[in-house]
Amino acid sequence: MVAAKDFAVSQAFYRDVGFVGRPLNDTLVEMSLGSCSFILQDYYQREWAENSVLHLYVSDLAPWWARIEPVATRHSVRFRAPHRSDWGATIADLIDPAGVLWTLHETKS
């Protein structure tokens, strides 16, 4: 589950990235994009959210980044463009509106 400091803002952010929300109840929404999904919850504890890291493996980072960068800019969230990690992988980082860090990891060789 992913924390939301402001449930409506987080839902809008993820919708803008391309996820489709399916309400599960008043405080939980399943966010899906293709075969990827997670549950966004209307719950926030700063220490928890800002220490959460989700590592998403993608086969090609370029189309993901093309979708994410304008959304991140529009929502004024922090991000780091695709780069070579210390361990040799191509990754990109994005911090969502609640402070949750997403690392996208390209799996193609």
Buried (B, 14 or more C-beta within 10 A) or exposed (E): EBBBBEBEBBBBBBBBBBBEBEEEEEEBBBBBBEEEEBEBBBBBEEEEBBEBEEEBEBEEBEEBBEBBBEBBEEBEBEBEEBEEEEEEBBBBBBBBBBBBBBBBBBEEE
